[in-house]
């Protein structure tokens, strides 16, 4: 079974019903999904931004966020020193560099909607999805 590293932009789109949700769902399929430990914090931040923008939808947004606990995600530790070096080299944040580092370390494809992360992954020869 192929392994995919999935970032907060992709999972956020899926959880919160963004226009790209169906494309992300198709991309993830039945792959084994790996994430760095920071994913839940990033998704909680996205959740809060959505609640601030749409307070009348707070209950629905929280229900969507809780779906994360039902997803089969393997949380994998990262080498933080290597992540810092990678962020310095690429100009990414350490958060985004964590996904890039993990995809490299696992030899996995990267599922992201983030343009800068996609460009960095391309430079390192990492397969990117959705294409």
C-alpha positions in Angstrom: 0.0 0.0 0.0 1.5 3.4 -1.0 2.3 5.9 1.7 1.3 9.5 1.3 2.2 12.5 3.5 -0.8 14.8 3.8 -0.5 18.3 5.0 -3.0 20.6 6.8 -4.0 22.5 3.6 -5.2 19.2 2.0 -6.9 17.8 5.2 -8.4 21.2 6.0 -10.0 21.3 2.5 -11.3 17.8 3.1 -12.6 18.3 6.6 -14.2 21.7 6.1 -15.8 21.0 2.7 -13.6 23.3 0.6 -14.0 23.2 -3.2 -10.9 20.9 -3.5 -12.4 18.3 -1.0 -13.5 15.8 -3.6 -10.2 16.0 -5.5 -8.3 15.4 -2.2 -10.6 12.5 -1.2 -9.9 10.9 -4.6 -6.2 11.5 -4.2 -6.0 9.9 -0.8 -8.0 6.9 -1.7 -6.9 3.9 0.3 -3.3 5.0 0.8 -1.6 4.8 4.2 -1.5 8.4 5.4 1.5 9.8 7.4 1.6 13.2 9.2 4.0 15.0 11.4 2.8 15.7 15.0 2.0 19.4 14.3 -0.9 18.5 12.0 -3.6 18.7 14.7 -2.3 22.1 15.8 -2.4 23.4 12.3 -5.9 22.1 11.7 -7.1 23.6 15.0 -5.8 26.9 13.8 -7.7 26.6 10.5 -10.8 25.7 12.5 -10.5 28.8 14.7 -10.0 31.0 11.6 -13.2 29.5 10.1 -15.1 30.1 13.3 -14.0 33.7 13.5 -15.0 34.2 9.9 -18.3 32.4 10.3 -19.4 32.4 13.9 -22.9 31.4 13.0 -21.4 28.1 11.8 -19.4 27.3 14.9 -21.2 24.1 15.7 -20.9 22.7 12.2 -17.2 23.7 12.0 -16.4 21.9 15.2 -18.3 18.8 14.1 -16.1 18.8 10.9 -12.9 19.3 13.0 -13.9 16.3 15.2 -13.9 14.1 12.1 -10.1 14.2 12.2 -10.1 11.8 15.1 -11.8 9.2 12.9 -9.2 9.4 10.2 -6.5 6.7 10.0 -3.4 8.9 10.2 0.0 7.7 11.4 1.8 10.4 13.3 5.5 10.2 12.6 8.2 12.1 14.4 10.5 14.3 12.5 14.2 15.3 12.8 13.7 18.9 13.9 17.4 19.9 13.2 17.0 18.5 9.6 13.7 20.3 9.3 15.3 23.6 10.4 18.0 23.1 7.8 15.5 22.2 5.1 13.4 25.3 6.0 16.5 27.5 5.7 17.4 26.0 2.4 14.0 26.2 0.8 12.6 29.3 2.4 9.6 27.4 3.8 8.3 27.7 7.3 9.5 24.9 9.7 5.9 23.7 9.6 5.8 23.2 5.9 9.4 21.9 5.9 8.2 19.2 8.3 5.9 17.8 5.6 8.6 18.0 3.0 11.2 16.3 5.3 8.7 13.5 6.2 7.9 12.8 2.5 11.6 12.6 1.8 12.3 10.3 4.8 9.5 7.9 3.9 10.0 8.0 0.2 6.3 9.0 0.0 4.3 11.3 -2.2 3.1 14.6 -0.7 -0.6 15.6 -0.8 -0.8 19.4 -0.5 -2.6 22.4 -1.9 0.2 24.8 -0.8 1.9 26.3 -3.8 5.2 27.1 -2.1 5.4 23.6 -0.6 4.6 22.1 -4.0 7.4 24.0 -5.6 9.9 23.0 -2.9 8.8 19.3 -3.3 9.3 19.5 -7.0 12.9 20.8 -6.5 13.6 17.7 -4.3 12.0 15.3 -6.7 9.1 14.4 -4.4 5.9 13.2 -6.1 3.1 15.7 -5.5 -0.6 15.0 -5.4 -3.1 16.1 -6.4 -1.4 16.6 -9.7 
